[in-house]
């Protein structure tokens, strides 16, 4: 498992997915999945671009990565998806 902060996690089919984050030098693309039954971490399909401070959501049998950032006057939040 890669050391990281500001990553996101979601559970799908009993497995825990962790993606993105920041390693102290750059935002990460990596994705890893933990299978509690087997007690094993494995790599999974990486994000298309590095993302830190993102969210993951499990929906309809898939995982989606979302990133929100504060922009403009009043700090309106804007979300974008990263596959």
C-alpha positions in Angstrom: 0.0 0.0 0.0 1.3 3.5 -0.9 1.7 6.0 1.9 -0.6 9.0 1.2 -2.7 11.7 2.8 -5.9 13.4 1.5 -7.0 10.1 -0.3 -10.6 8.9 -0.6 -12.2 5.5 0.1 -15.4 3.7 -0.7 -16.7 0.2 -0.2 -18.0 -1.9 -3.1 -18.9 -5.6 -2.9 -17.3 -5.9 0.5 -14.0 -4.6 -0.6 -12.4 -1.2 0.3 -11.1 1.0 -2.5 -8.6 3.8 -1.8 -7.7 6.2 -4.5 -5.8 9.4 -5.1 -4.3 11.5 -2.4 -1.0 13.3 -1.9 2.4 11.8 -1.0 4.1 15.1 0.0 5.4 15.8 -3.5 2.4 15.3 -5.9 -1.2 14.4 -6.2 -1.6 10.6 -6.9 -3.4 8.6 -9.6 -3.0 5.3 -7.8 -5.9 3.1 -6.7 -5.7 0.1 -4.3 -8.3 -2.3 -3.1 -8.4 -4.2 0.2 -10.2 -7.6 0.4 -10.9 -8.2 4.1 -11.7 -11.8 3.5 -8.3 -12.5 2.0 -6.5 -9.8 4.0 -4.8 -8.6 0.8 -4.2 -5.3 -0.9 -4.1 -5.1 -4.7 -3.7 -2.4 -7.3 -6.7 -1.4 -9.3 -7.3 0.9 -12.3 -5.7 4.3 -11.6 -7.4 7.6 -11.9 -6.8 9.4 -15.3 -5.1 12.3 -13.4 -3.7 12.7 -10.0 -6.2 13.9 -7.4 -5.9 14.9 -3.8 -8.8 15.9 -1.5 -11.3 14.0 -3.5 -14.3 11.7 -2.7 -15.2 8.2 -3.9 -18.7 6.9 -4.2 -20.0 3.4 -4.9 -23.1 3.6 -7.1 -24.7 1.0 -9.4 -21.8 -1.4 -9.1 -19.1 1.1 -10.0 -16.8 3.5 -8.2 -16.8 7.2 -9.1 -14.2 9.7 -8.1 -15.4 13.3 -7.3 -13.3 16.4 -6.6 -14.7 19.6 -5.2 -12.8 22.8 -4.9 -13.7 26.3 -3.7 -13.8 28.8 -6.5 -14.8 32.4 -7.1 -16.8 34.8 -4.8 -18.5 33.3 -1.8 -16.5 30.0 -2.1 -19.1 28.2 -4.3 -18.1 24.5 -4.5 -17.7 23.0 -7.9 -17.5 19.2 -8.4 -15.9 17.3 -11.3 -15.6 13.6 -11.9 -12.3 11.8 -12.6 -12.5 8.3 -13.9 
